[in-house]
Amino acid sequence: MFTTRRALLISSSFVVGLAGCGFELRKAPNYAFSTLFSSVPVVSPLGIKLHRSLAATGQVEVISDPKQIERAQVIFDQLMELREKVVVGRTSTGAIREFQLRLRYRFRVRTQAGKELIPDTELVLTRDINFNETGALSKESEEGLLYRDMENDLVQQIQRRLAAIRQL
């Protein structure tokens, strides 16, 4: 009985301490707009993830049909999406030992009237990957996983920037 009381006291003090520190689970961002036209190709993996994550909030209608652009409060222009694979390490014999995967993405956000809400912005994400010729096939699948992870991270960064827009 004494140990259950002690456990209850410890757990309740932990909960009170956690609530007092200001900890809060991440919520869906609030946007200053309800319709967004996106020039991101819907066929690209990044475009699909971006459209899904914005639509999943339930606050934003994503328009991808250029004929309906006049309905959009905000226009999201994708300026560049580039994947790079750069050699960063070699062995003493010249064989490749390490690669760096890069995902470069440039975009801007503007209103229908042309007012820039987010100027031309470039985001660069990098991941390092070791390379061994004996495991080349497994490294290909690891590379794909790293690119997907970078895409997810990029979508979250874009959402945070869109949520930072306060006035149209």
Phi and psi in degrees as GROMACS dihedral restraints (atoms count N, CA, C in turn):
[ dihedral_restraints ]
;  ai    aj    ak    al  type     phi  dphi    fc
    3     4     5     6     1   -65.9    20    10
    4     5     6     7     1   -36.0    20    10
    6     7     8     9     1   -72.6    20    10
    7     8     9    10     1   -35.1    20    10
    9    10    11    12     1   -68.7    20    10
   10    11    12    13     1   -36.8    20    10
   12    13    14    15     1   -65.5    20    10
   13    14    15    16     1   -40.8    20    10
   15    16    17    18     1   -65.3    20    10
   16    17    18    19     1   -43.2    20    10
   18    19    20    21     1   -62.9    20    10
   19    20    21    22     1   -40.7    20    10
   21    22    23    24     1   -64.8    20    10
   22    23    24    25     1   -41.0    20    10
   24    25    26    27     1   -65.4    20    10
   25    26    27    28     1   -43.9    20    10
   27    28    29    30     1   -65.4    20    10
   28    29    30    31     1   -45.5    20    10
   30    31    32    33     1   -67.4    20    10
   31    32    33    34     1   -37.9    20    10
   33    34    35    36     1   -69.3    20    10
   34    35    36    37     1   -36.3    20    10
   36    37    38    39     1   -68.2    20    10
   37    38    39    40     1   -34.0    20    10
   39    40    41    42     1   -64.7    20    10
   40    41    42    43     1   -44.0    20    10
   42    43    44    45     1   -64.8    20    10
   43    44    45    46     1   -43.0    20    10
   45    46    47    48     1   -64.3    20    10
   46    47    48    49     1   -42.7    20    10
   48    49    50    51     1   -64.4    20    10
   49    50    51    52     1   -39.8    20    10
   51    52    53    54     1   -67.5    20    10
   52    53    54    55     1   -40.1    20    10
   54    55    56    57     1   -68.7    20    10
   55    56    57    58     1   -33.1    20    10
   57    58    59    60     1   -74.1    20    10
   58    59    60    61     1   -19.5    20    10
   60    61    62    63     1   -84.7    20    10
   61    62    63    64     1    -7.9    20    10
   63    64    65    66     1    93.6    20    10
   64    65    66    67     1     7.9    20    10
   66    67    68    69     1   -64.1    20    10
   67    68    69    70     1   136.3    20    10
   69    70    71    72     1  -150.6    20    10
   70    71    72    73     1   139.3    20    10
   72    73    74    75     1   -65.8    20    10
   73    74    75    76     1   149.2    20    10
   75    76    77    78     1   -66.5    20    10
   76    77    78    79     1   132.2    20    10
   78    79    80    81     1  -104.2    20    10
   79    80    81    82     1   167.3    20    10
   81    82    83    84     1   -66.0    20    10
   82    83    84    85     1   138.7    20    10
   84    85    86    87     1   -68.2    20    10
   85    86    87    88     1   152.4    20    10
   87    88    89    90     1   -99.4    20    10
   88    89    90    91     1   130.7    20    10
   90    91    92    93     1  -107.0    20    10
   91    92    93    94     1   150.9    20    10
   93    94    95    96     1   -85.8    20    10
   94    95    96    97     1     4.5    20    10
   96    97    98    99     1  -137.0    20    10
   97    98    99   100     1   159.3    20    10
   99   100   101   102     1  -115.0    20    10
  100   101   102   103     1   -16.0    20    10
  102   103   104   105     1  -130.6    20    10
  103   104   105   106     1   138.1    20    10
  105   106   107   108     1  -136.6    20    10
  106   107   108   109     1   128.2    20    10
  108   109   110   111     1   -93.0    20    10
  109   110   111   112     1   129.4    20    10
  111   112   113   114     1  -116.6    20    10
  112   113   114   115     1   128.1    20    10
  114   115   116   117     1   -90.9    20    10
  115   116   117   118     1     5.9    20    10
  117   118   119   120     1   -70.2    20    10
  118   119   120   121     1   129.1    20    10
  120   121   122   123     1   -61.0    20    10
  121   122   123   124     1   129.0    20    10
  123   124   125   126     1   -70.1    20    10
  124   125   126   127     1   -17.1    20    10
  126   127   128   129     1   -81.4    20    10
  127   128   129   130     1   -17.4    20    10
  129   130   131   132     1   -77.7    20    10
  130   131   132   133     1   146.0    20    10
  132   133   134   135     1   -58.3    20    10
  133   134   135   136     1   -38.9    20    10
  135   136   137   138     1   -66.7    20    10
  136   137   138   139     1   -40.7    20    10
  138   139   140   141     1   -62.2    20    10
  139   140   141   142     1   -41.7    20    10
  141   142   143   144     1   -62.9    20    10
  142   143   144   145     1   -46.1    20    10
  144   145   146   147     1   -64.1    20    10
  145   146   147   148     1   -40.5    20    10
  147   148   149   150     1   -65.8    20    10
  148   149   150   151     1   -46.1    20    10
  150   151   152   153     1   -62.1    20    10
  151   152   153   154     1   -44.5    20    10
  153   154   155   156     1   -63.7    20    10
  154   155   156   157     1   -44.5    20    10
  156   157   158   159     1   -68.9    20    10
  157   158   159   160     1   -36.2    20    10
  159   160   161   162     1   -69.7    20    10
  160   161   162   163     1   -41.9    20    10
  162   163   164   165     1   -69.8    20    10
  163   164   165   166     1   -29.0    20    10
  165   166   167   168     1   -68.1    20    10
  166   167   168   169     1   -21.9    20    10
  168   169   170   171     1   -69.1    20    10
  169   170   171   172     1   -24.2    20    10
  171   172   173   174     1    79.5    20    10
  172   173   174   175     1     0.2    20    10
  174   175   176   177     1  -102.9    20    10
  175   176   177   178     1   -21.5    20    10
  177   178   179   180     1  -124.2    20    10
  178   179   180   181     1   131.8    20    10
  180   181   182   183     1   -96.6    20    10
  181   182   183   184     1   121.8    20    10
  183   184   185   186     1   -94.2    20    10
  184   185   186   187     1   122.5    20    10
  186   187   188   189     1  -106.1    20    10
  187   188   189   190     1   126.1    20    10
  189   190   191   192     1  -117.5    20    10
  190   191   192   193     1    -5.2    20    10
  192   193   194   195     1   -85.7    20    10
  193   194   195   196     1   117.5    20    10
  195   196   197   198     1   -60.8    20    10
  196   197   198   199     1   -20.7    20    10
  198   199   200   201     1   -71.0    20    10
  199   200   201   202     1   -20.9    20    10
  201   202   203   204     1  -106.0    20    10
  202   203   204   205     1    19.0    20    10
  204   205   206   207     1   -61.2    20    10
  205   206   207   208     1   -28.4    20    10
  207   208   209   210     1   -68.0    20    10
  208   209   210   211     1   -17.4    20    10
  210   211   212   213     1   -77.0    20    10
  211   212   213   214     1   -20.5    20    10
  213   214   215   216     1   -79.2    20    10
  214   215   216   217     1   137.2    20    10
  216   217   218   219     1   -79.9    20    10
  217   218   219   220     1   -32.8    20    10
  219   220   221   222     1  -131.3    20    10
  220   221   222   223     1   143.2    20    10
  222   223   224   225     1  -116.0    20    10
  223   224   225   226     1   122.5    20    10
  225   226   227   228     1  -100.9    20    10
  226   227   228   229     1   112.9    20    10
  228   229   230   231     1  -103.9    20    10
  229   230   231   232     1   120.2    20    10
  231   232   233   234     1   -84.9    20    10
  232   233   234   235     1   122.8    20    10
  234   235   236   237     1   -98.8    20    10
  235   236   237   238     1   -31.5    20    10
  237   238   239   240     1  -162.8    20    10
  238   239   240   241     1   141.0    20    10
  240   241   242   243     1  -137.1    20    10
  241   242   243   244     1   118.2    20    10
  243   244   245   246     1  -136.4    20    10
  244   245   246   247     1   129.1    20    10
  246   247   248   249     1  -105.3    20    10
  247   248   249   250     1   133.2    20    10
  249   250   251   252     1  -129.5    20    10
  250   251   252   253     1   147.8    20    10
  252   253   254   255     1  -129.9    20    10
  253   254   255   256     1   109.2    20    10
  255   256   257   258     1  -115.7    20    10
  256   257   258   259     1   135.4    20    10
  258   259   260   261     1   -76.0    20    10
  259   260   261   262     1   125.9    20    10
  261   262   263   264     1  -119.0    20    10
  262   263   264   265     1   -10.0    20    10
  264   265   266   267     1  -148.9    20    10
  265   266   267   268     1   140.1    20    10
  267   268   269   270     1  -131.4    20    10
  268   269   270   271     1   156.7    20    10
  270   271   272   273     1   -81.3    20    10
  271   272   273   274     1   176.6    20    10
  273   274   275   276     1   -66.0    20    10
  274   275   276   277     1   -21.3    20    10
  276   277   278   279     1   -90.8    20    10
  277   278   279   280     1    -2.7    20    10
  279   280   281   282     1    96.1    20    10
  280   281   282   283     1     0.9    20    10
  282   283   284   285     1   -74.5    20    10
  283   284   285   286     1   147.7    20    10
  285   286   287   288     1   -71.3    20    10
  286   287   288   289     1   132.5    20    10
  288   289   290   291     1  -114.5    20    10
  289   290   291   292     1   -32.5    20    10
  291   292   293   294     1  -148.2    20    10
  292   293   294   295     1   139.6    20    10
  294   295   296   297     1  -114.6    20    10
  295   296   297   298     1   159.9    20    10
  297   298   299   300     1  -123.2    20    10
  298   299   300   301     1   123.8    20    10
  300   301   302   303     1   -92.6    20    10
  301   302   303   304     1   133.4    20    10
  303   304   305   306     1  -127.5    20    10
  304   305   306   307     1   141.4    20    10
  306   307   308   309     1  -125.1    20    10
  307   308   309   310     1   112.3    20    10
  309   310   311   312     1  -104.9    20    10
  310   311   312   313     1   133.8    20    10
  312   313   314   315     1  -140.9    20    10
  313   314   315   316     1   126.5    20    10
  315   316   317   318     1  -118.8    20    10
  316   317   318   319     1   138.9    20    10
  318   319   320   321     1  -153.8    20    10
  319   320   321   322     1   169.2    20    10
  321   322   323   324     1  -149.1    20    10
  322   323   324   325     1   158.7    20    10
  324   325   326   327     1  -129.3    20    10
  325   326   327   328     1   133.0    20    10
  327   328   329   330     1  -142.5    20    10
  328   329   330   331     1   166.1    20    10
  330   331   332   333     1   -90.3    20    10
  331   332   333   334     1   175.2    20    10
  333   334   335   336     1   -61.1    20    10
  334   335   336   337     1   -35.0    20    10
  336   337   338   339     1   -76.4    20    10
  337   338   339   340     1    -8.3    20    10
  339   340   341   342     1    99.3    20    10
  340   341   342   343     1     1.4    20    10
  342   343   344   345     1   -70.6    20    10
  343   344   345   346     1   126.3    20    10
  345   346   347   348     1   -79.1    20    10
  346   347   348   349     1   121.2    20    10
  348   349   350   351     1   -92.0    20    10
  349   350   351   352     1   -39.9    20    10
  351   352   353   354     1  -128.8    20    10
  352   353   354   355     1   114.2    20    10
  354   355   356   357     1   -67.7    20    10
  355   356   357   358     1   174.4    20    10
  357   358   359   360     1   -48.9    20    10
  358   359   360   361     1   113.6    20    10
  360   361   362   363     1  -124.2    20    10
  361   362   363   364     1   135.0    20    10
  363   364   365   366     1  -115.7    20    10
  364   365   366   367     1   127.8    20    10
  366   367   368   369     1  -110.7    20    10
  367   368   369   370     1   133.5    20    10
  369   370   371   372     1  -125.2    20    10
  370   371   372   373     1   122.9    20    10
  372   373   374   375     1  -114.6    20    10
  373   374   375   376     1   139.3    20    10
  375   376   377   378     1  -131.7    20    10
  376   377   378   379     1   148.0    20    10
  378   379   380   381     1  -140.5    20    10
  379   380   381   382     1   139.0    20    10
  381   382   383   384     1   -95.5    20    10
  382   383   384   385     1   144.7    20    10
  384   385   386   387     1  -141.3    20    10
  385   386   387   388     1   128.4    20    10
  387   388   389   390     1   -77.1    20    10
  388   389   390   391     1   152.2    20    10
  390   391   392   393     1  -129.6    20    10
  391   392   393   394     1   138.1    20    10
  393   394   395   396     1  -141.8    20    10
  394   395   396   397     1   128.7    20    10
  396   397   398   399     1   -62.3    20    10
  397   398   399   400     1   -28.2    20    10
  399   400   401   402     1   -70.9    20    10
  400   401   402   403     1   -26.2    20    10
  402   403   404   405     1  -112.8    20    10
  403   404   405   406     1    38.6    20    10
  405   406   407   408     1   -62.5    20    10
  406   407   408   409     1   -39.6    20    10
  408   409   410   411     1   -67.3    20    10
  409   410   411   412     1   -40.2    20    10
  411   412   413   414     1   -69.1    20    10
  412   413   414   415     1   -31.4    20    10
  414   415   416   417     1   -69.7    20    10
  415   416   417   418     1   -30.9    20    10
  417   418   419   420     1   -62.9    20    10
  418   419   420   421     1   -44.4    20    10
  420   421   422   423     1   -69.5    20    10
  421   422   423   424     1   -34.4    20    10
  423   424   425   426     1   -64.9    20    10
  424   425   426   427     1   -38.8    20    10
  426   427   428   429     1   -61.7    20    10
  427   428   429   430     1   -43.2    20    10
  429   430   431   432     1   -61.3    20    10
  430   431   432   433     1   -41.7    20    10
  432   433   434   435     1   -64.7    20    10
  433   434   435   436     1   -39.8    20    10
  435   436   437   438     1   -66.4    20    10
  436   437   438   439     1   -39.5    20    10
  438   439   440   441     1   -64.5    20    10
  439   440   441   442     1   -39.9    20    10
  441   442   443   444     1   -63.9    20    10
  442   443   444   445     1   -39.7    20    10
  444   445   446   447     1   -63.3    20    10
  445   446   447   448     1   -41.2    20    10
  447   448   449   450     1   -65.6    20    10
  448   449   450   451     1   -38.2    20    10
  450   451   452   453     1   -62.5    20    10
  451   452   453   454     1   -44.1    20    10
  453   454   455   456     1   -61.7    20    10
  454   455   456   457     1   -43.2    20    10
  456   457   458   459     1   -63.5    20    10
  457   458   459   460     1   -41.0    20    10
  459   460   461   462     1   -64.1    20    10
  460   461   462   463     1   -42.3    20    10
  462   463   464   465     1   -61.7    20    10
  463   464   465   466     1   -41.6    20    10
  465   466   467   468     1   -64.9    20    10
  466   467   468   469     1   -39.7    20    10
  468   469   470   471     1   -64.9    20    10
  469   470   471   472     1   -40.6    20    10
  471   472   473   474     1   -64.5    20    10
  472   473   474   475     1   -42.4    20    10
  474   475   476   477     1   -61.6    20    10
  475   476   477   478     1   -40.6    20    10
  477   478   479   480     1   -64.1    20    10
  478   479   480   481     1   -38.4    20    10
  480   481   482   483     1   -68.8    20    10
  481   482   483   484     1   -39.3    20    10
  483   484   485   486     1   -65.6    20    10
  484   485   486   487     1   -36.2    20    10
  486   487   488   489     1   -70.9    20    10
  487   488   489   490     1   -20.3    20    10
  489   490   491   492     1   -77.7    20    10
  490   491   492   493     1   -12.6    20    10
  492   493   494   495     1   -69.3    20    10
  493   494   495   496     1   124.8    20    10
  495   496   497   498     1  -108.4    20    10
  496   497   498   499     1   -38.1    20    10
  498   499   500   501     1  -127.8    20    10
  499   500   501   502     1   140.0    20    10
